[in-house]
Amino acid sequence: MPDAAVHVGSGKVRELYALDDDRLLLVASDRISTFDVVLPTEIPDKGRVLCGLSAFWFARTGATCPNHLLEIRPDGRSMECRRLEMLPIECVVRGYLAGSGWKDYTQTGVVCGHELPAGLHESDRLPEPIFTPATKAEAGHDENIDLETAAGLVASERLEQVQATALALYEFAAAHALERGIVIADTKFEFGLDADGTVLLADEAFTPDSSRFWPADEYAAGGPQPSFDKQFVRDYCESLGWDKTPPGPDLPDEVVAGTRARYVEAFERLTGIGFDRYMDDPGVVVR
Ligand code: Q0Z
């Protein structure tokens, strides 16, 4: 009999369990956050969509970088993975100017030490994607750091390696997604080391929770873009005049249904696999 999984961590919408000394179980719930607050209403199958998308990308980027994925459990939301020594930085790649990148640019013209051209607008595509590391905050928001600060946290050869890997992963996935009508504006990776010191891609990869997904057909720089997945939730919350402090509002059925449909649409566009087929046999995304 295998030992019971031991709970070792909680994210806003995910749970982490230890299976044994070498393996973890990462479980994606159906919880959703908006404006940094987890809402009381769940989006059915959201966790399955995110788990399936991560597994799809892990399977297709293994030649660029090995990863922690061992297998997807039959529930479609639980990923068995190799237990690694995680690097203490968030590895963010930005292809477009949004979020904290846009904020830093408006204040200084610089994002994590990258001096960008003058005159860029919010949501502009960058001349080339940039690697913008951040610290891992225990609470609150990750803080953008320059490459020198990041090199002090992981050593400069290691930083060069994860920077090159992160940029290559982003270029691959962003091109794939754009062909399918989704702009991946930016994305966050976490890397870890195995017992041999090999760098592996860990955590989640190119999900709408770790990335900004925008509908390509509505893309128009010069202001904020609609979120591919969360826009109905944001619009509903804005319509209430909620002050964005906990507790968040309950979501009405039509907002839940519309949001679930957007997650399923992202899954099906990006993978080319019907979501029903995934529910039937989660292994289908890695074959
Ligand atoms: C991931 C996180 C979550 C809370 C640690 N392969 C790995 N080896 C060691 N550690 C991790 C991983 Cl993925 C690891 N996190 C992020 C995920 C709940 C925190 F589901 N923390």
Residues whose N, C-alpha, C, O or C-beta is under 5 A from the ligand:
A	BS01	Q0Z	G9 S10 G11 R14 E15 L16 L26 V27 H68 C81 R82 R83 L84 M86 A202 D203
